[in-house]
Amino acid sequence: MENNEKIMLTAADVAEILQIKPSRAYSIIRQMNAKLTKKGKLVLRGRVNRRYFEEKISI
């Protein structure tokens, strides 16, 4: 992987991007991962796919 962008974001990353507390970031990640699971995607607890996150928050 040449570029240094992470594929998965952690709660700390989400909290920093959205300027929220880490506990709220975990809640947002859980909600996003629940939607991804319903679509049949593999998810990692406490992390969210960067592209999906950016798409959902309209970055």
PDBQT receptor file of N, H, CA, C and O in Angstrom, charges set to zero:
ATOM      1  N   MET A   1       0.849  -1.167   0.000  1.00  0.00    +0.000 N 
ATOM      2  CA  MET A   1       0.000   0.000   0.000  1.00  0.00    +0.000 C 
ATOM      3  C   MET A   1       0.901   1.238   0.000  1.00  0.00    +0.000 C 
ATOM      4  O   MET A   1       1.616   1.490   0.969  1.00  0.00    +0.000 OA
ATOM      5  N   GLU A   2       0.861   2.003  -1.087  1.00  0.00    +0.000 N 
ATOM      6  H   GLU A   2       0.280   1.798  -1.874  1.00  0.00    +0.000 HD
ATOM      7  CA  GLU A   2       1.771   3.133  -1.219  1.00  0.00    +0.000 C 
ATOM      8  C   GLU A   2       1.368   4.340  -0.398  1.00  0.00    +0.000 C 
ATOM      9  O   GLU A   2       2.196   4.907   0.315  1.00  0.00    +0.000 OA
ATOM     10  N   ASN A   3       0.097   4.746  -0.488  1.00  0.00    +0.000 N 
ATOM     11  H   ASN A   3      -0.575   4.285  -1.068  1.00  0.00    +0.000 HD
ATOM     12  CA  ASN A   3      -0.270   5.944   0.274  1.00  0.00    +0.000 C 
ATOM     13  C   ASN A   3      -0.467   5.589   1.737  1.00  0.00    +0.000 C 
ATOM     14  O   ASN A   3      -0.716   4.433   2.081  1.00  0.00    +0.000 OA
ATOM     15  N   ASN A   4      -0.355   6.578   2.579  1.00  0.00    +0.000 N 
ATOM     16  H   ASN A   4      -0.153   7.517   2.299  1.00  0.00    +0.000 HD
ATOM     17  CA  ASN A   4      -0.375   6.340   4.018  1.00  0.00    +0.000 C 
ATOM     18  C   ASN A   4      -1.749   6.467   4.645  1.00  0.00    +0.000 C 
ATOM     19  O   ASN A   4      -1.864   6.471   5.870  1.00  0.00    +0.000 OA
ATOM     20  N   GLU A   5      -2.801   6.570   3.831  1.00  0.00    +0.000 N 
ATOM     21  H   GLU A   5      -2.707   6.566   2.836  1.00  0.00    +0.000 HD
ATOM     22  CA  GLU A   5      -4.144   6.650   4.396  1.00  0.00    +0.000 C 
ATOM     23  C   GLU A   5      -4.555   5.287   4.933  1.00  0.00    +0.000 C 
ATOM     24  O   GLU A   5      -4.359   4.259   4.285  1.00  0.00    +0.000 OA
ATOM     25  N   LYS A   6      -5.120   5.304   6.115  1.00  0.00    +0.000 N 
ATOM     26  H   LYS A   6      -5.279   6.139   6.641  1.00  0.00    +0.000 HD
ATOM     27  CA  LYS A   6      -5.600   4.065   6.722  1.00  0.00    +0.000 C 
ATOM     28  C   LYS A   6      -6.867   3.606   6.008  1.00  0.00    +0.000 C 
ATOM     29  O   LYS A   6      -7.669   4.428   5.565  1.00  0.00    +0.000 OA
ATOM     30  N   ILE A   7      -7.043   2.304   5.899  1.00  0.00    +0.000 N 
ATOM     31  H   ILE A   7      -6.392   1.636   6.259  1.00  0.00    +0.000 HD
ATOM     32  CA  ILE A   7      -8.274   1.758   5.334  1.00  0.00    +0.000 C 
ATOM     33  C   ILE A   7      -9.373   1.809   6.385  1.00  0.00    +0.000 C 
ATOM     34  O   ILE A   7     -10.528   2.104   6.079  1.00  0.00    +0.000 OA
ATOM     35  N   MET A   8      -8.999   1.519   7.628  1.00  0.00    +0.000 N 
ATOM     36  H   MET A   8      -8.060   1.280   7.877  1.00  0.00    +0.000 HD
ATOM     37  CA  MET A   8      -9.958   1.516   8.728  1.00  0.00    +0.000 C 
ATOM     38  C   MET A   8      -9.648   2.659   9.685  1.00  0.00    +0.000 C 
ATOM     39  O   MET A   8      -8.486   2.963   9.957  1.00  0.00    +0.000 OA
ATOM     40  N   LEU A   9     -10.702   3.287  10.190  1.00  0.00    +0.000 N 
ATOM     41  H   LEU A   9     -11.646   3.040   9.970  1.00  0.00    +0.000 HD
ATOM     42  CA  LEU A   9     -10.557   4.350  11.178  1.00  0.00    +0.000 C 
ATOM     43  C   LEU A   9     -10.897   3.810  12.559  1.00  0.00    +0.000 C 
ATOM     44  O   LEU A   9     -11.820   3.007  12.704  1.00  0.00    +0.000 OA
ATOM     45  N   THR A  10     -10.167   4.240  13.562  1.00  0.00    +0.000 N 
ATOM     46  H   THR A  10      -9.418   4.892  13.444  1.00  0.00    +0.000 HD
ATOM     47  CA  THR A  10     -10.457   3.865  14.944  1.00  0.00    +0.000 C 
ATOM     48  C   THR A  10     -11.385   4.910  15.558  1.00  0.00    +0.000 C 
ATOM     49  O   THR A  10     -11.671   5.940  14.948  1.00  0.00    +0.000 OA
ATOM     50  N   ALA A  11     -11.844   4.630  16.760  1.00  0.00    +0.000 N 
ATOM     51  H   ALA A  11     -11.611   3.793  17.255  1.00  0.00    +0.000 HD
ATOM     52  CA  ALA A  11     -12.691   5.591  17.471  1.00  0.00    +0.000 C 
ATOM     53  C   ALA A  11     -11.932   6.889  17.719  1.00  0.00    +0.000 C 
ATOM     54  O   ALA A  11     -12.519   7.970  17.673  1.00  0.00    +0.000 OA
ATOM     55  N   ALA A  12     -10.641   6.789  17.980  1.00  0.00    +0.000 N 
ATOM     56  H   ALA A  12     -10.164   5.910  18.018  1.00  0.00    +0.000 HD
ATOM     57  CA  ALA A  12      -9.832   7.997  18.190  1.00  0.00    +0.000 C 
ATOM     58  C   ALA A  12      -9.792   8.843  16.919  1.00  0.00    +0.000 C 
ATOM     59  O   ALA A  12      -9.867  10.070  16.984  1.00  0.00    +0.000 OA
ATOM     60  N   ASP A  13      -9.674   8.183  15.761  1.00  0.00    +0.000 N 
ATOM     61  H   ASP A  13      -9.613   7.186  15.709  1.00  0.00    +0.000 HD
ATOM     62  CA  ASP A  13      -9.673   8.903  14.484  1.00  0.00    +0.000 C 
ATOM     63  C   ASP A  13     -11.012   9.603  14.259  1.00  0.00    +0.000 C 
ATOM     64  O   ASP A  13     -11.059  10.779  13.898  1.00  0.00    +0.000 OA
ATOM     65  N   VAL A  14     -12.096   8.864  14.479  1.00  0.00    +0.000 N 
ATOM     66  H   VAL A  14     -12.058   7.909  14.772  1.00  0.00    +0.000 HD
ATOM     67  CA  VAL A  14     -13.446   9.410  14.288  1.00  0.00    +0.000 C 
ATOM     68  C   VAL A  14     -13.675  10.577  15.244  1.00  0.00    +0.000 C 
ATOM     69  O   VAL A  14     -14.216  11.609  14.849  1.00  0.00    +0.000 OA
ATOM     70  N   ALA A  15     -13.268  10.414  16.491  1.00  0.00    +0.000 N 
ATOM     71  H   ALA A  15     -12.829   9.575  16.812  1.00  0.00    +0.000 HD
ATOM     72  CA  ALA A  15     -13.437  11.478  17.486  1.00  0.00    +0.000 C 
ATOM     73  C   ALA A  15     -12.687  12.739  17.068  1.00  0.00    +0.000 C 
ATOM     74  O   ALA A  15     -13.196  13.850  17.216  1.00  0.00    +0.000 OA
ATOM     75  N   GLU A  16     -11.489  12.563  16.552  1.00  0.00    +0.000 N 
ATOM     76  H   GLU A  16     -11.075  11.661  16.432  1.00  0.00    +0.000 HD
ATOM     77  CA  GLU A  16     -10.690  13.716  16.116  1.00  0.00    +0.000 C 
ATOM     78  C   GLU A  16     -11.322  14.400  14.904  1.00  0.00    +0.000 C 
ATOM     79  O   GLU A  16     -11.415  15.627  14.864  1.00  0.00    +0.000 OA
ATOM     80  N   ILE A  17     -11.754  13.618  13.924  1.00  0.00    +0.000 N 
ATOM     81  H   ILE A  17     -11.679  12.622  13.957  1.00  0.00    +0.000 HD
ATOM     82  CA  ILE A  17     -12.357  14.181  12.710  1.00  0.00    +0.000 C 
ATOM     83  C   ILE A  17     -13.625  14.956  13.034  1.00  0.00    +0.000 C 
ATOM     84  O   ILE A  17     -13.831  16.061  12.531  1.00  0.00    +0.000 OA
ATOM     85  N   LEU A  18     -14.480  14.371  13.883  1.00  0.00    +0.000 N 
ATOM     86  H   LEU A  18     -14.313  13.474  14.292  1.00  0.00    +0.000 HD
ATOM     87  CA  LEU A  18     -15.772  14.985  14.193  1.00  0.00    +0.000 C 
ATOM     88  C   LEU A  18     -15.724  15.913  15.405  1.00  0.00    +0.000 C 
ATOM     89  O   LEU A  18     -16.712  16.573  15.727  1.00  0.00    +0.000 OA
ATOM     90  N   GLN A  19     -14.584  15.961  16.068  1.00  0.00    +0.000 N 
ATOM     91  H   GLN A  19     -13.781  15.425  15.806  1.00  0.00    +0.000 HD
ATOM     92  CA  GLN A  19     -14.401  16.773  17.278  1.00  0.00    +0.000 C 
ATOM     93  C   GLN A  19     -15.441  16.422  18.346  1.00  0.00    +0.000 C 
ATOM     94  O   GLN A  19     -16.163  17.278  18.857  1.00  0.00    +0.000 OA
ATOM     95  N   ILE A  20     -15.480  15.121  18.656  1.00  0.00    +0.000 N 
ATOM     96  H   ILE A  20     -14.893  14.426  18.241  1.00  0.00    +0.000 HD
ATOM     97  CA  ILE A  20     -16.397  14.598  19.666  1.00  0.00    +0.000 C 
ATOM     98  C   ILE A  20     -15.606  13.746  20.652  1.00  0.00    +0.000 C 
ATOM     99  O   ILE A  20     -14.417  13.491  20.456  1.00  0.00    +0.000 OA
ATOM    100  N   LYS A  21     -16.282  13.310  21.715  1.00  0.00    +0.000 N 
ATOM    101  H   LYS A  21     -17.247  13.517  21.873  1.00  0.00    +0.000 HD
ATOM    102  CA  LYS A  21     -15.643  12.441  22.702  1.00  0.00    +0.000 C 
ATOM    103  C   LYS A  21     -15.522  11.025  22.134  1.00  0.00    +0.000 C 
ATOM    104  O   LYS A  21     -16.348  10.608  21.323  1.00  0.00    +0.000 OA
ATOM    105  N   PRO A  22     -14.492  10.287  22.560  1.00  0.00    +0.000 N 
ATOM    106  CA  PRO A  22     -14.309   8.916  22.073  1.00  0.00    +0.000 C 
ATOM    107  C   PRO A  22     -15.515   8.007  22.322  1.00  0.00    +0.000 C 
ATOM    108  O   PRO A  22     -15.807   7.140  21.498  1.00  0.00    +0.000 OA
ATOM    109  N   SER A  23     -16.217   8.189  23.436  1.00  0.00    +0.000 N 
ATOM    110  H   SER A  23     -15.981   8.894  24.105  1.00  0.00    +0.000 HD
ATOM    111  CA  SER A  23     -17.375   7.331  23.713  1.00  0.00    +0.000 C 
ATOM    112  C   SER A  23     -18.461   7.533  22.657  1.00  0.00    +0.000 C 
ATOM    113  O   SER A  23     -19.113   6.569  22.255  1.00  0.00    +0.000 OA
ATOM    114  N   ARG A  24     -18.661   8.757  22.208  1.00  0.00    +0.000 N 
ATOM    115  H   ARG A  24     -18.131   9.540  22.535  1.00  0.00    +0.000 HD
ATOM    116  CA  ARG A  24     -19.640   9.041  21.148  1.00  0.00    +0.000 C 
ATOM    117  C   ARG A  24     -19.154   8.464  19.816  1.00  0.00    +0.000 C 
ATOM    118  O   ARG A  24     -19.955   7.986  19.013  1.00  0.00    +0.000 OA
ATOM    119  N   ALA A  25     -17.847   8.512  19.590  1.00  0.00    +0.000 N 
ATOM    120  H   ALA A  25     -17.196   8.900  20.243  1.00  0.00    +0.000 HD
ATOM    121  CA  ALA A  25     -17.274   7.947  18.367  1.00  0.00    +0.000 C 
ATOM    122  C   ALA A  25     -17.521   6.441  18.306  1.00  0.00    +0.000 C 
ATOM    123  O   ALA A  25     -17.854   5.910  17.246  1.00  0.00    +0.000 OA
ATOM    124  N   TYR A  26     -17.360   5.749  19.442  1.00  0.00    +0.000 N 
ATOM    125  H   TYR A  26     -17.090   6.181  20.302  1.00  0.00    +0.000 HD
ATOM    126  CA  TYR A  26     -17.644   4.313  19.477  1.00  0.00    +0.000 C 
ATOM    127  C   TYR A  26     -19.104   4.043  19.133  1.00  0.00    +0.000 C 
ATOM    128  O   TYR A  26     -19.405   3.082  18.425  1.00  0.00    +0.000 OA
ATOM    129  N   SER A  27     -19.995   4.866  19.618  1.00  0.00    +0.000 N 
ATOM    130  H   SER A  27     -19.750   5.646  20.194  1.00  0.00    +0.000 HD
ATOM    131  CA  SER A  27     -21.419   4.712  19.331  1.00  0.00    +0.000 C 
ATOM    132  C   SER A  27     -21.691   4.872  17.835  1.00  0.00    +0.000 C 
ATOM    133  O   SER A  27     -22.447   4.094  17.252  1.00  0.00    +0.000 OA
ATOM    134  N   ILE A  28     -21.086   5.863  17.228  1.00  0.00    +0.000 N 
ATOM    135  H   ILE A  28     -20.472   6.494  17.702  1.00  0.00    +0.000 HD
ATOM    136  CA  ILE A  28     -21.253   6.089  15.788  1.00  0.00    +0.000 C 
ATOM    137  C   ILE A  28     -20.697   4.909  14.997  1.00  0.00    +0.000 C 
ATOM    138  O   ILE A  28     -21.315   4.459  14.032  1.00  0.00    +0.000 OA
ATOM    139  N   ILE A  29     -19.536   4.412  15.402  1.00  0.00    +0.000 N 
ATOM    140  H   ILE A  29     -19.034   4.778  16.185  1.00  0.00    +0.000 HD
ATOM    141  CA  ILE A  29     -18.931   3.260  14.726  1.00  0.00    +0.000 C 
ATOM    142  C   ILE A  29     -19.836   2.039  14.839  1.00  0.00    +0.000 C 
ATOM    143  O   ILE A  29     -20.004   1.305  13.865  1.00  0.00    +0.000 OA
ATOM    144  N   ARG A  30     -20.423   1.812  16.019  1.00  0.00    +0.000 N 
ATOM    145  H   ARG A  30     -20.286   2.409  16.810  1.00  0.00    +0.000 HD
ATOM    146  CA  ARG A  30     -21.342   0.678  16.195  1.00  0.00    +0.000 C 
ATOM    147  C   ARG A  30     -22.526   0.785  15.242  1.00  0.00    +0.000 C 
ATOM    148  O   ARG A  30     -22.925  -0.206  14.630  1.00  0.00    +0.000 OA
ATOM    149  N   GLN A  31     -23.088   1.985  15.114  1.00  0.00    +0.000 N 
ATOM    150  H   GLN A  31     -22.763   2.790  15.610  1.00  0.00    +0.000 HD
ATOM    151  CA  GLN A  31     -24.227   2.194  14.216  1.00  0.00    +0.000 C 
ATOM    152  C   GLN A  31     -23.838   1.929  12.760  1.00  0.00    +0.000 C 
ATOM    153  O   GLN A  31     -24.565   1.256  12.029  1.00  0.00    +0.000 OA
ATOM    154  N   MET A  32     -22.704   2.454  12.354  1.00  0.00    +0.000 N 
ATOM    155  H   MET A  32     -22.113   3.001  12.948  1.00  0.00    +0.000 HD
ATOM    156  CA  MET A  32     -22.243   2.252  10.977  1.00  0.00    +0.000 C 
ATOM    157  C   MET A  32     -21.940   0.784  10.710  1.00  0.00    +0.000 C 
ATOM    158  O   MET A  32     -22.289   0.257   9.655  1.00  0.00    +0.000 OA
ATOM    159  N   ASN A  33     -21.290   0.124  11.665  1.00  0.00    +0.000 N 
ATOM    160  H   ASN A  33     -21.006   0.553  12.523  1.00  0.00    +0.000 HD
ATOM    161  CA  ASN A  33     -20.956  -1.289  11.489  1.00  0.00    +0.000 C 
ATOM    162  C   ASN A  33     -22.200  -2.164  11.454  1.00  0.00    +0.000 C 
ATOM    163  O   ASN A  33     -22.217  -3.183  10.762  1.00  0.00    +0.000 OA
ATOM    164  N   ALA A  34     -23.242  -1.785  12.189  1.00  0.00    +0.000 N 
ATOM    165  H   ALA A  34     -23.229  -0.958  12.751  1.00  0.00    +0.000 HD
ATOM    166  CA  ALA A  34     -24.497  -2.544  12.149  1.00  0.00    +0.000 C 
ATOM    167  C   ALA A  34     -25.093  -2.486  10.746  1.00  0.00    +0.000 C 
ATOM    168  O   ALA A  34     -25.593  -3.490  10.239  1.00  0.00    +0.000 OA
ATOM    169  N   LYS A  35     -25.040  -1.318  10.122  1.00  0.00    +0.000 N 
ATOM    170  H   LYS A  35     -24.634  -0.502  10.534  1.00  0.00    +0.000 HD
ATOM    171  CA  LYS A  35     -25.560  -1.174   8.757  1.00  0.00    +0.000 C 
ATOM    172  C   LYS A  35     -24.723  -1.973   7.765  1.00  0.00    +0.000 C 
ATOM    173  O   LYS A  35     -25.262  -2.595   6.850  1.00  0.00    +0.000 OA
ATOM    174  N   LEU A  36     -23.406  -1.956   7.949  1.00  0.00    +0.000 N 
ATOM    175  H   LEU A  36     -22.968  -1.451   8.693  1.00  0.00    +0.000 HD
ATOM    176  CA  LEU A  36     -22.531  -2.721   7.065  1.00  0.00    +0.000 C 
ATOM    177  C   LEU A  36     -22.761  -4.223   7.228  1.00  0.00    +0.000 C 
ATOM    178  O   LEU A  36     -22.733  -4.966   6.247  1.00  0.00    +0.000 OA
ATOM    179  N   THR A  37     -22.989  -4.669   8.457  1.00  0.00    +0.000 N 
ATOM    180  H   THR A  37     -23.012  -4.066   9.254  1.00  0.00    +0.000 HD
ATOM    181  CA  THR A  37     -23.252  -6.083   8.718  1.00  0.00    +0.000 C 
ATOM    182  C   THR A  37     -24.529  -6.528   8.013  1.00  0.00    +0.000 C 
ATOM    183  O   THR A  37     -24.584  -7.621   7.449  1.00  0.00    +0.000 OA
ATOM    184  N   LYS A  38     -25.557  -5.680   8.046  1.00  0.00    +0.000 N 
ATOM    185  H   LYS A  38     -25.513  -4.792   8.505  1.00  0.00    +0.000 HD
ATOM    186  CA  LYS A  38     -26.811  -6.001   7.360  1.00  0.00    +0.000 C 
ATOM    187  C   LYS A  38     -26.611  -6.133   5.855  1.00  0.00    +0.000 C 
ATOM    188  O   LYS A  38     -27.347  -6.864   5.192  1.00  0.00    +0.000 OA
ATOM    189  N   LYS A  39     -25.622  -5.430   5.315  1.00  0.00    +0.000 N 
ATOM    190  H   LYS A  39     -25.024  -4.836   5.853  1.00  0.00    +0.000 HD
ATOM    191  CA  LYS A  39     -25.303  -5.516   3.885  1.00  0.00    +0.000 C 
ATOM    192  C   LYS A  39     -24.417  -6.722   3.585  1.00  0.00    +0.000 C 
ATOM    193  O   LYS A  39     -24.070  -6.970   2.430  1.00  0.00    +0.000 OA
ATOM    194  N   GLY A  40     -24.051  -7.472   4.631  1.00  0.00    +0.000 N 
ATOM    195  H   GLY A  40     -24.333  -7.270   5.569  1.00  0.00    +0.000 HD
ATOM    196  CA  GLY A  40     -23.226  -8.659   4.449  1.00  0.00    +0.000 C 
ATOM    197  C   GLY A  40     -21.733  -8.384   4.431  1.00  0.00    +0.000 C 
ATOM    198  O   GLY A  40     -20.952  -9.224   3.982  1.00  0.00    +0.000 OA
ATOM    199  N   LYS A  41     -21.331  -7.226   4.911  1.00  0.00    +0.000 N 
ATOM    200  H   LYS A  41     -21.965  -6.544   5.276  1.00  0.00    +0.000 HD
ATOM    201  CA  LYS A  41     -19.913  -6.865   4.930  1.00  0.00    +0.000 C 
ATOM    202  C   LYS A  41     -19.261  -7.322   6.231  1.00  0.00    +0.000 C 
ATOM    203  O   LYS A  41     -19.912  -7.398   7.273  1.00  0.00    +0.000 OA
ATOM    204  N   LEU A  42     -17.986  -7.619   6.155  1.00  0.00    +0.000 N 
ATOM    205  H   LEU A  42     -17.457  -7.557   5.308  1.00  0.00    +0.000 HD
ATOM    206  CA  LEU A  42     -17.205  -7.978   7.335  1.00  0.00    +0.000 C 
ATOM    207  C   LEU A  42     -16.801  -6.700   8.056  1.00  0.00    +0.000 C 
ATOM    208  O   LEU A  42     -16.312  -5.762   7.427  1.00  0.00    +0.000 OA
ATOM    209  N   VAL A  43     -16.998  -6.655   9.358  1.00  0.00    +0.000 N 
ATOM    210  H   VAL A  43     -17.396  -7.417   9.869  1.00  0.00    +0.000 HD
ATOM    211  CA  VAL A  43     -16.640  -5.465  10.134  1.00  0.00    +0.000 C 
ATOM    212  C   VAL A  43     -15.698  -5.851  11.266  1.00  0.00    +0.000 C 
ATOM    213  O   VAL A  43     -15.668  -7.000  11.708  1.00  0.00    +0.000 OA
ATOM    214  N   LEU A  44     -14.938  -4.876  11.721  1.00  0.00    +0.000 N 
ATOM    215  H   LEU A  44     -14.962  -3.943  11.363  1.00  0.00    +0.000 HD
ATOM    216  CA  LEU A  44     -14.051  -5.056  12.865  1.00  0.00    +0.000 C 
ATOM    217  C   LEU A  44     -14.563  -4.188  14.000  1.00  0.00    +0.000 C 
ATOM    218  O   LEU A  44     -14.820  -2.998  13.819  1.00  0.00    +0.000 OA
ATOM    219  N   ARG A  45     -14.707  -4.782  15.153  1.00  0.00    +0.000 N 
ATOM    220  H   ARG A  45     -14.498  -5.749  15.300  1.00  0.00    +0.000 HD
ATOM    221  CA  ARG A  45     -15.219  -4.066  16.315  1.00  0.00    +0.000 C 
ATOM    222  C   ARG A  45     -14.319  -2.875  16.661  1.00  0.00    +0.000 C 
ATOM    223  O   ARG A  45     -13.101  -3.018  16.772  1.00  0.00    +0.000 OA
ATOM    224  N   GLY A  46     -14.925  -1.718  16.827  1.00  0.00    +0.000 N 
ATOM    225  H   GLY A  46     -15.914  -1.602  16.738  1.00  0.00    +0.000 HD
ATOM    226  CA  GLY A  46     -14.177  -0.526  17.198  1.00  0.00    +0.000 C 
ATOM    227  C   GLY A  46     -13.503   0.190  16.041  1.00  0.00    +0.000 C 
ATOM    228  O   GLY A  46     -12.761   1.150  16.249  1.00  0.00    +0.000 OA
ATOM    229  N   ARG A  47     -13.758  -0.276  14.813  1.00  0.00    +0.000 N 
ATOM    230  H   ARG A  47     -14.360  -1.057  14.644  1.00  0.00    +0.000 HD
ATOM    231  CA  ARG A  47     -13.172   0.346  13.622  1.00  0.00    +0.000 C 
ATOM    232  C   ARG A  47     -14.240   0.430  12.536  1.00  0.00    +0.000 C 
ATOM    233  O   ARG A  47     -15.181  -0.362  12.502  1.00  0.00    +0.000 OA
ATOM    234  N   VAL A  48     -14.071   1.403  11.654  1.00  0.00    +0.000 N 
ATOM    235  H   VAL A  48     -13.306   2.047  11.681  1.00  0.00    +0.000 HD
ATOM    236  CA  VAL A  48     -15.013   1.560  10.554  1.00  0.00    +0.000 C 
ATOM    237  C   VAL A  48     -14.220   1.824   9.277  1.00  0.00    +0.000 C 
ATOM    238  O   VAL A  48     -13.167   2.462   9.305  1.00  0.00    +0.000 OA
ATOM    239  N   ASN A  49     -14.740   1.323   8.160  1.00  0.00    +0.000 N 
ATOM    240  H   ASN A  49     -15.594   0.805   8.137  1.00  0.00    +0.000 HD
ATOM    241  CA  ASN A  49     -14.103   1.532   6.868  1.00  0.00    +0.000 C 
ATOM    242  C   ASN A  49     -14.062   3.022   6.544  1.00  0.00    +0.000 C 
ATOM    243  O   ASN A  49     -15.080   3.706   6.642  1.00  0.00    +0.000 OA
ATOM    244  N   ARG A  50     -12.899   3.526   6.162  1.00  0.00    +0.000 N 
ATOM    245  H   ARG A  50     -12.071   2.970   6.082  1.00  0.00    +0.000 HD
ATOM    246  CA  ARG A  50     -12.714   4.958   5.892  1.00  0.00    +0.000 C 
ATOM    247  C   ARG A  50     -13.645   5.448   4.785  1.00  0.00    +0.000 C 
ATOM    248  O   ARG A  50     -14.291   6.485   4.937  1.00  0.00    +0.000 OA
ATOM    249  N   ARG A  51     -13.722   4.715   3.672  1.00  0.00    +0.000 N 
ATOM    250  H   ARG A  51     -13.198   3.873   3.548  1.00  0.00    +0.000 HD
ATOM    251  CA  ARG A  51     -14.561   5.164   2.552  1.00  0.00    +0.000 C 
ATOM    252  C   ARG A  51     -16.024   5.247   2.952  1.00  0.00    +0.000 C 
ATOM    253  O   ARG A  51     -16.709   6.210   2.609  1.00  0.00    +0.000 OA
ATOM    254  N   TYR A  52     -16.506   4.241   3.677  1.00  0.00    +0.000 N 
ATOM    255  H   TYR A  52     -15.949   3.459   3.956  1.00  0.00    +0.000 HD
ATOM    256  CA  TYR A  52     -17.903   4.241   4.119  1.00  0.00    +0.000 C 
ATOM    257  C   TYR A  52     -18.156   5.413   5.063  1.00  0.00    +0.000 C 
ATOM    258  O   TYR A  52     -19.169   6.103   4.947  1.00  0.00    +0.000 OA
ATOM    259  N   PHE A  53     -17.238   5.633   5.993  1.00  0.00    +0.000 N 
ATOM    260  H   PHE A  53     -16.415   5.072   6.088  1.00  0.00    +0.000 HD
ATOM    261  CA  PHE A  53     -17.363   6.737   6.948  1.00  0.00    +0.000 C 
ATOM    262  C   PHE A  53     -17.432   8.076   6.212  1.00  0.00    +0.000 C 
ATOM    263  O   PHE A  53     -18.314   8.892   6.479  1.00  0.00    +0.000 OA
ATOM    264  N   GLU A  54     -16.500   8.293   5.288  1.00  0.00    +0.000 N 
ATOM    265  H   GLU A  54     -15.783   7.630   5.071  1.00  0.00    +0.000 HD
ATOM    266  CA  GLU A  54     -16.463   9.558   4.551  1.00  0.00    +0.000 C 
ATOM    267  C   GLU A  54     -17.723   9.755   3.711  1.00  0.00    +0.000 C 
ATOM    268  O   GLU A  54     -18.230  10.870   3.588  1.00  0.00    +0.000 OA
ATOM    269  N   GLU A  55     -18.218   8.666   3.138  1.00  0.00    +0.000 N 
ATOM    270  H   GLU A  55     -17.806   7.761   3.237  1.00  0.00    +0.000 HD
ATOM    271  CA  GLU A  55     -19.451   8.738   2.348  1.00  0.00    +0.000 C 
ATOM    272  C   GLU A  55     -20.632   9.134   3.232  1.00  0.00    +0.000 C 
ATOM    273  O   GLU A  55     -21.454   9.962   2.840  1.00  0.00    +0.000 OA
ATOM    274  N   LYS A  56     -20.715   8.552   4.408  1.00  0.00    +0.000 N 
ATOM    275  H   LYS A  56     -20.048   7.879   4.727  1.00  0.00    +0.000 HD
ATOM    276  CA  LYS A  56     -21.850   8.800   5.299  1.00  0.00    +0.000 C 
ATOM    277  C   LYS A  56     -21.828  10.182   5.932  1.00  0.00    +0.000 C 
ATOM    278  O   LYS A  56     -22.884  10.748   6.215  1.00  0.00    +0.000 OA
ATOM    279  N   ILE A  57     -20.643  10.733   6.159  1.00  0.00    +0.000 N 
ATOM    280  H   ILE A  57     -19.785  10.273   5.930  1.00  0.00    +0.000 HD
ATOM    281  CA  ILE A  57     -20.608  12.076   6.750  1.00  0.00    +0.000 C 
ATOM    282  C   ILE A  57     -20.341  13.149   5.695  1.00  0.00    +0.000 C 
ATOM    283  O   ILE A  57     -20.117  14.314   6.025  1.00  0.00    +0.000 OA
ATOM    284  N   SER A  58     -20.367  12.752   4.445  1.00  0.00    +0.000 N 
ATOM    285  H   SER A  58     -20.549  11.806   4.177  1.00  0.00    +0.000 HD
ATOM    286  CA  SER A  58     -20.249  13.668   3.295  1.00  0.00    +0.000 C 
ATOM    287  C   SER A  58     -18.965  14.484   3.285  1.00  0.00    +0.000 C 
ATOM    288  O   SER A  58     -18.989  15.709   3.169  1.00  0.00    +0.000 OA
ATOM    289  N   ILE A  59     -17.853  13.785   3.408  1.00  0.00    +0.000 N 
ATOM    290  H   ILE A  59     -17.834  12.790   3.502  1.00  0.00    +0.000 HD
ATOM    291  CA  ILE A  59     -16.548  14.471   3.302  1.00  0.00    +0.000 C 
ATOM    292  C   ILE A  59     -16.166  14.511   1.836  1.00  0.00    +0.000 C 
ATOM    293  O   ILE A  59     -15.109  15.037   1.487  1.00  0.00    +0.000 OA
TER     294      ILE A  59
